[in-house]
Amino acid sequence: MAYLHETRVPQNQMEVLDRMIELQREHRYDKAIQLLRDWTANPSYDPTQNDYYFQQLAMIYFMKAYERPRDRDQAILPSAPICEKRLRL
């Protein structure tokens, strides 16, 4: 089943953030992570927002770890490089 927000291509930063929040509410963390990663590769992406996006990605990984205790290590490990990038900014 395709969700409405999966059929739309985000056109701007607000649409990306709205969709990210929607995915998090549905506990679809992997989709939210992929959405942010895809957006940062999009030509419309504003690299001056890196700090905010790195923070959001890390938070999604932490939420995923909290919701899925059995997979906690696998969920947190990918957030380490993101946190390092954020600290360098």
Secondary structure, 3 states (H helix, E strand, C coil): CCCHHHHCCCCCHHHHHHHHHHHHHCCCHHHHHHHHHHHHCCCCCCHHHHHHHHHHHHHHHHHHHHHCHHHHHHHHCCHHHHHHHHHHC
